[in-house]
């Protein structure tokens, strides 16, 4: 999937977040985005994935303005992972997320990819374990991996990760990076992270600073 943003502006009321942001991701790109807390990186991801509308400018996914894409079409093409997208329901419900094309086989494959299948199987009710508000009985690491499994199960063309990998232990992070950055992965990847290990895997690095997006040269 190719992502193109042209002259994008966004503000909360009179407070400018960023302006005149332009960005192009070619199919298969692996791009890191960083910015200080409050710089607007998460808001930019919302705009790029169609969750928020820009004040000006436009965002195109494979040549189509995201504002013209049906929500279900966007959900099939893109996945945004923040690690907190846990819904009340079973493990299966959380991975399927109302998508008819995600069957139990896809659920198992996705959970195995993030090293969660065996841990879930060890729970008394296995895949049918109920998840409560706040994510219990899952740990924070398991909740992040469950959110990523949901994204992988949808086989997205654009995978966007917003700090979900930050704070994981090194071994877990590295296992997930091997999955996300595998050579045959079908997605274009945009990841926000402060972790140098994550950014080092990317072929391009961007910095959102003072409302402007800049390319960082190595």
ZAMI-557967 format. One record per residue: residue in one letter; x, y, z of N, C-alpha, C in turn. Coordinates in steps of 0.02 Angstrom, whole numbers, padded with zeros to 5 digits, always signed. Layout:
<rs>
AXYZXYZXYZ;...
</rs>
This chain:
<rs>
X+00042-00060+00000+00000+00000+00000+00044+00063+00000;X+00024+00111-00041+00059+00175-00045+00019+00227-00006;X+00053+00265+00036+00021+00317+00076+00051+00384+00057;X+00007+00432+00044+00029+00499+00024-00010+00551+00064;X+00027+00595+00098-00003+00652+00132+00023+00715+00100;X-00022+00762+00086-00002+00824+00052-00028+00884+00090;X+00018+00926+00115+00000+00989+00146-00049+00984+00203;X-00039+00934+00246-00088+00921+00299-00077+00968+00359;X-00132+00999+00380-00132+01042+00439-00180+01012+00490;X-00164+01020+00555-00210+00999+00607-00202+01044+00668;X-00259+01059+00700-00258+01100+00761-00315+01079+00806;X-00305+01086+00871-00359+01079+00920-00381+01149+00938;X-00437+01170+00911-00458+01239+00922-00408+01286+00891;X-00380+01331+00932-00330+01378+00908-00259+01354+00917;X-00251+01293+00946-00184+01267+00958-00160+01225+00899;X-00112+01251+00864-00085+01215+00807-00046+01154+00831;X-00058+01098+00798-00020+01037+00814+00035+01027+00762;X+00016+01029+00698+00066+01027+00644+00035+01061+00583;X+00078+01081+00537+00054+01114+00477+00097+01097+00417;X+00065+01096+00360+00099+01084+00296+00141+01020+00297;X+00113+00968+00327+00149+00904+00330+00137+00865+00266;X+00191+00846+00234+00187+00804+00174+00230+00742+00185;X+00205+00686+00161+00238+00622+00174+00219+00573+00120;X+00267+00534+00098+00252+00481+00050+00285+00417+00072;X+00245+00365+00079+00270+00298+00094+00255+00253+00034;X+00307+00224+00006+00298+00177-00048+00278+00109-00020;X+00248+00068-00061+00229+00000-00040+00291-00036-00014;X+00285-00064+00046+00340-00102+00076+00389-00062+00116;X+00380+00004+00120+00425+00046+00160+00420+00027+00234;X+00475+00036+00269+00478+00027+00342+00504+00092+00371;X+00459+00131+00401+00475+00200+00420+00464+00210+00495;X+00512+00242+00528+00507+00260+00598+00490+00333+00604;X+00444+00349+00650+00425+00418+00664+00436+00430+00739;X+00469+00485+00755+00480+00501+00825+00463+00574+00837;X+00454+00591+00900+00438+00659+00920+00431+00661+00995;X+00446+00718+01025+00439+00725+01097+00366+00718+01117;X+00353+00705+01180+00285+00701+01205+00250+00767+01191;X+00190+00763+01162+00153+00823+01145+00168+00851+01077;X+00214+00819+01040+00233+00844+00974+00179+00832+00922;X+00134+00784+00936+00079+00772+00890+00086+00710+00848;X+00133+00665+00865+00143+00605+00824+00081+00561+00823;X+00050+00552+00881-00011+00510+00885-00068+00542+00845;X-00074+00607+00849-00125+00642+00810-00113+00634+00736;X-00050+00638+00715-00033+00629+00645-00053+00559+00622;X-00041+00509+00663-00061+00441+00645-00137+00436+00638;X-00174+00470+00682-00247+00471+00676-00269+00500+00609;X-00236+00553+00588-00253+00585+00524-00234+00539+00466;X-00176+00508+00469-00154+00465+00414-00197+00403+00407;X-00227+00380+00461-00269+00320+00458-00344+00336+00455;X-00361+00400+00447-00430+00419+00437-00472+00426+00500;X-00441+00422+00559-00479+00430+00621-00495+00503+00636;X-00454+00548+00611-00467+00619+00617-00460+00652+00549;X-00497+00706+00540-00494+00742+00476-00448+00803+00484;X-00404+00815+00436-00359+00873+00440-00397+00938+00428;X-00370+00993+00453-00398+01059+00440-00388+01077+00366;X-00333+01055+00339-00317+01067+00268-00272+01011+00244;X-00267+01005+00179-00227+00952+00150-00267+00888+00140;X-00233+00837+00117-00267+00774+00105-00220+00715+00116;X-00251+00657+00128-00215+00594+00137-00243+00544+00088;X-00200+00513+00049-00220+00464-00001-00191+00396+00016;X-00232+00345+00011-00210+00276+00018-00220+00242-00049;X-00166+00223-00080-00169+00194-00148-00209+00239-00195;X-00197+00304-00189-00227+00352-00234-00298+00375-00217;X-00326+00348-00163-00394+00366-00144-00393+00405-00079;X-00428+00462-00077-00431+00502-00017-00463+00462+00039;X-00431+00461+00098-00458+00421+00153-00529+00443+00172;X-00545+00506+00160-00612+00530+00177-00665+00500+00132;X-00644+00472+00075-00691+00441+00028-00696+00366+00038;X-00655+00338+00082-00656+00266+00093-00705+00248+00148;X-00744+00195+00137-00789+00171+00188-00749+00146+00248;X-00777+00154+00307-00741+00134+00368-00720+00061+00365;X-00763+00017+00340-00745-00054+00337-00687-00066+00289;X-00685-00028+00235-00630-00034+00187-00565-00012+00220;X-00567+00042+00257-00507+00065+00293-00484+00014+00344;X-00531-00018+00378-00514-00068+00429-00481-00128+00398;X-00501-00145+00337-00469-00202+00303-00400-00185+00278;X-00390-00123+00257-00326-00104+00228-00274-00082+00280;X-00296-00052+00334-00250-00023+00382-00262-00051+00452;X-00209-00051+00492-00215-00070+00562-00172-00023+00604;X-00202+00005+00655-00168+00049+00702-00164+00015+00769;X-00103+00005+00793-00092-00031+00856-00062+00016+00908;X-00098+00024+00962-00072+00064+01018-00062+00022+01080;X-00084-00040+01078-00075-00085+01134-00127-00080+01188;X-00175-00036+01178-00228-00026+01228-00297-00040+01200;X-00299-00070+01141-00363-00080+01107-00396-00145+01129;X-00403-00154+01194-00434-00214+01220-00509-00201+01232;X-00551-00246+01207-00623-00238+01215-00648-00293+01262;X-00703-00278+01296-00733-00327+01341-00763-00383+01298;X-00742-00444+01312-00763-00502+01273-00710-00555+01280;X-00714-00607+01239-00666-00661+01243-00602-00644+01204;X-00551-00687+01213-00490-00680+01174-00507-00682+01100;X-00548-00730+01081-00568-00736+01010-00602-00673+00986;X-00648-00646+01026-00682-00584+01007-00633-00528+00994;X-00582-00524+01036-00533-00470+01029-00492-00476+00966;X-00478-00537+00944-00439-00545+00883-00482-00540+00821;X-00541-00570+00823-00587-00567+00765-00610-00496+00753;X-00631-00462+00806-00651-00391+00804-00706-00379+00752;X-00754-00426+00748-00811-00417+00704-00799-00426+00630;X-00741-00453+00612-00724-00461+00541-00739-00533+00519;X-00785-00540+00473-00807-00607+00452-00751-00647+00421;X-00703-00613+00390-00649-00649+00357-00597-00678+00405;X-00599-00658+00468-00551-00683+00517-00582-00744+00552;X-00561-00803+00530-00587-00865+00560-00541-00889+00616;X-00559-00945+00647-00522-00969+00705-00450-00989+00685;X-00441-01011+00623-00373-01028+00601-00329-00966+00600;X-00356-00911+00574-00318-00848+00574-00304-00824+00645;X-00352-00834+00689-00342-00814+00759-00283-00851+00788;X-00280-00917+00778-00226-00957+00806-00158-00937+00776;X-00157-00927+00710-00094-00908+00677-00069-00841+00704;X-00115-00793+00712-00095-00727+00736-00070-00730+00808;X-00104-00768+00850-00082-00775+00920-00015-00810+00925;X-00005-00860+00882+00059-00895+00882+00116-00848+00859;X+00101-00805+00811+00151-00759+00784+00178-00713+00838;X+00136-00695+00886+00157-00649+00939+00173-00685+01004;X+00184-00751+00998+00202-00793+01056+00151-00790+01112;X+00087-00791+01093+00034-00786+01143-00009-00849+01145;X-00006-00891+01094-00052-00947+01090-00044-00995+01149;X+00017-01013+01165+00028-01060+01221+00008-01029+01288;X+00020-00964+01296+00002-00931+01358-00074-00928+01366;X-00109-00917+01311-00182-00916+01313-00209-00986+01326;X-00179-01036+01294-00201-01106+01303-00195-01128+01376;X-00149-01098+01412-00138-01116+01482-00192-01088+01529;X-00231-01040+01505-00285-01012+01544-00343-01062+01548;X-00381-01063+01602-00434-01114+01610-00483-01117+01552;X-00501-01061+01524-00549-01060+01468-00515-01048+01401;X-00449-01048+01399-00413-01043+01336-00434-00983+01294;X-00447-00996+01231-00466-00942+01185-00531-00908+01203;X-00571-00941+01245-00636-00912+01264-00632-00876+01331;X-00572-00865+01355-00563-00826+01417-00591-00756+01408;X-00629-00734+01457-00659-00667+01453-00608-00614+01475;X-00606-00560+01437-00562-00504+01453-00605-00450+01486;X-00583-00426+01543-00620-00377+01581-00594-00307+01567;X-00631-00255+01587-00606-00187+01579-00537-00180+01611;X-00491-00148+01575-00423-00143+01599-00378-00199+01576;X-00408-00251+01544-00368-00304+01514-00360-00366+01555;X-00381-00367+01619-00374-00427+01660-00412-00485+01628;X-00383-00546+01631-00325-00568+01671-00258-00562+01634;X-00255-00525+01580-00192-00519+01542-00145-00469+01574;X-00080-00482+01568-00030-00433+01588-00026-00379+01535;X+00010-00325+01550+00017-00271+01501+00052-00295+01438;X+00102-00338+01446+00137-00365+01387+00091-00409+01346;X+00050-00449+01378+00002-00491+01342-00050-00449+01306;X-00071-00394+01337-00121-00351+01306-00092-00319+01243;X-00029-00298+01245+00003-00270+01186+00006-00322+01131;X+00026-00383+01148+00031-00436+01098-00037-00455+01070;X-00088-00453+01112-00156-00467+01088-00178-00414+01037;X-00163-00351+01051-00179-00298+01004-00143-00307+00938;X-00080-00328+00942-00042-00340+00881-00069-00400+00843;X-00089-00452+00880-00118-00511+00848-00181-00493+00810;X-00222-00449+00838-00282-00426+00803-00263-00393+00737;X-00212-00352+00738-00190-00318+00677-00166-00369+00626;X-00124-00416+00647-00096-00465+00601-00151-00510+00571;X-00201-00527+00611-00255-00570+00587-00293-00539+00529;X-00295-00473+00527-00329-00439+00473-00288-00433+00409;X-00225-00455+00412-00180-00453+00354-00181-00384+00320;X-00163-00332+00359-00168-00263+00333-00115-00249+00280;X-00131-00200+00239-00082-00175+00190-00041-00117+00218;X-00068-00084+00269-00033-00031+00304-00037-00045+00378;X+00021-00056+00409+00024-00070+00481+00056-00010+00516;X+00019+00019+00563+00042+00079+00599+00045+00062+00673;X+00102+00072+00703+00112+00055+00774+00132+00117+00812;X+00093+00133+00863+00103+00195+00901+00128+00179+00971;X+00194+00174+00978+00228+00165+01043+00210+00100+01078;X+00175+00055+01045+00154-00007+01078+00213-00051+01096;X+00269-00044+01061+00327-00086+01075+00371-00057+01130;X+00362+00006+01146+00403+00038+01198+00383+00010+01267;X+00431-00005+01307+00417-00029+01374+00415-00104+01380;X+00416-00140+01324+00419-00213+01327+00489-00235+01346;X+00495-00294+01376+00562-00319+01390+00598-00333+01325;X+00664-00334+01326+00703-00339+01265+00687-00402+01225;X+00680-00458+01259+00668-00521+01223+00601-00520+01187;X+00549-00496+01222+00483-00492+01191+00483-00444+01133;X+00512-00385+01143+00516-00336+01089+00551-00364+01028;X+00607-00397+01038+00644-00423+00981+00606-00477+00943;X+00570-00520+00980+00529-00571+00946+00475-00538+00903;X+00443-00486+00930+00391-00452+00892+00420-00415+00832;X+00479-00386+00841+00511-00352+00784+00526-00400+00728;X+00546-00461+00745+00559-00511+00693+00496-00526+00652;X+00439-00524+00685+00375-00536+00650+00356-00476+00608;X+00360-00417+00638+00338-00356+00604+00382-00340+00544;X+00447-00352+00550+00494-00333+00498+00516-00392+00454;X+00479-00447+00456+00500-00504+00415+00500-00485+00341;X+00545-00516+00304+00556-00496+00234+00494-00504+00191;X+00451-00554+00206+00393-00566+00164+00330-00533+00190;X+00337-00488+00239+00278-00454+00266+00243-00415+00211;X+00176-00419+00207+00139-00387+00153+00123-00313+00164;X+00143-00287+00221+00121-00219+00238+00176-00167+00230;X+00153-00106+00218+00194-00046+00228+00191-00030+00302;X+00247-00012+00332+00250-00004+00405+00270+00067+00424;X+00231+00096+00470+00248+00160+00501+00245+00150+00576;X+00300+00160+00611+00303+00146+00682+00330+00206+00721;X+00293+00225+00773+00316+00277+00819+00348+00243+00879;X+00409+00261+00894+00445+00231+00949+00503+00274+00971;X+00518+00272+01036+00578+00304+01061+00635+00254+01067;X+00620+00191+01054+00668+00137+01063+00716+00135+01003;X+00780+00144+01016+00829+00144+00962+00832+00077+00925;X+00816+00022+00960+00817-00043+00929+00761-00049+00877;X+00705-00017+00891+00649-00017+00842+00668+00026+00782;X+00692+00086+00795+00707+00132+00741+00763+00105+00696;X+00809+00067+00726+00865+00041+00687+00843-00009+00634;X+00785-00039+00643+00760-00087+00594+00729-00053+00533;X+00716+00011+00539+00680+00047+00486+00729+00075+00434;X+00705+00079+00372+00747+00105+00318+00745+00181+00314;X+00694+00212+00344+00688+00285+00346+00668+00306+00416;X+00690+00368+00434+00671+00396+00499+00644+00466+00489;X+00589+00480+00523+00558+00546+00520+00553+00574+00590;X+00555+00641+00595+00549+00675+00658+00495+00729+00653;X+00447+00726+00699+00396+00779+00703+00417+00826+00759;X+00432+00887+00740+00460+00935+00788+00436+01005+00771;X+00410+01041+00821+00386+01109+00811+00335+01114+00754;X+00292+01064+00750+00238+01065+00701+00259+01048+00630;X+00322+01028+00621+00346+01012+00553+00375+00941+00552;X+00368+00908+00495+00394+00840+00486+00458+00843+00447;X+00510+00812+00474+00576+00815+00443+00603+00744+00433;X+00640+00735+00379+00675+00672+00367+00741+00674+00405;X+00756+00620+00440+00818+00615+00478+00867+00573+00438;X+00924+00602+00424+00976+00565+00388+01020+00529+00438;X+01043+00472+00418+01085+00431+00463+01154+00463+00470;
</rs>
